Amino acid sequence: MTYSQIAAPAAMPVTLAEAKAHLRVTSDTEDDTITSLIAAATQYLERDTGQSLLDQQWRAYFDAVPRDGVLELMRSPVRGIVAVTIYDSAGNPTELDGSEYYVNLVSRPARVRLVDGVTAPMRANGIEIDFDTGYGEAGTDVPDMLKRAVLVLVAHWFEFRGVFDAADQPVSVPALYARLTRHFRFLSV
């Protein structure tokens, strides 16, 4: 399966003021650097854990329906399904009615199960699921441990920014980051 972001969040989970307070930076000379580190740390955390910190919209692409009919959405937390579209062998789309699939947003990962009788041909990206994800619109909606993980990355990268070339960044991730994010990761068996 493949994912693409359809709509990005309107803000960052950590403000410049919060990051500067965490770093104990009082001047404005580093604002651009800190702002870019917040964006990079947020992007790193979201890709690393599958979490969407602030509200955004994603599209998941599947080639076929699994035997059990369950399509898992490996982003979290999923707040709602926007559309489920199936393409026939000629590439013509059909958007499914809400009665043609069941949704379990409580499970992790969230699951979409097509009702019996709804089929999709084996086709590259033949099934698309558009869904809303995120903890809310503002950084105050994001769990504190995830915000802290962003701040830990920002501080670590800020501290070591001159030691390695820009092309080599991020050069390392502190152990505290892994401890803060471990409960938010998808478990694999």
Sequence and secondary structure as in RCSB ss.txt:
>XXXX:A:sequence
MTYSQIAAPAAMPVTLAEAKAHLRVTSDTEDDTITSLIAAATQYLERDTGQSLLDQQWRAYFDAVPRDGVLELMR
SPVRGIVAVTIYDSAGNPTELDGSEYYVNLVSRPARVRLVDGVTAPMRANGIEIDFDTGYGEAGTDVPDMLKRAV
LVLVAHWFEFRGVFDAADQPVSVPALYARLTRHFRFLSV
>XXXX:A:secstr
 EEEEEE  SS SS HHHHHHHHT  SSTTHHHHHHHHHHHHHHHHHHH B  S EEEEEEESS  TT EEEE S
B EEEEEEEEEE TT  EEE  GGGEEEESSSSSEEEEE TT    S TT EEEEEEE S SSGGGS HHHHHHH
HHHHHHHHHTTTTS GGG S    HHHHHHHGGGS    
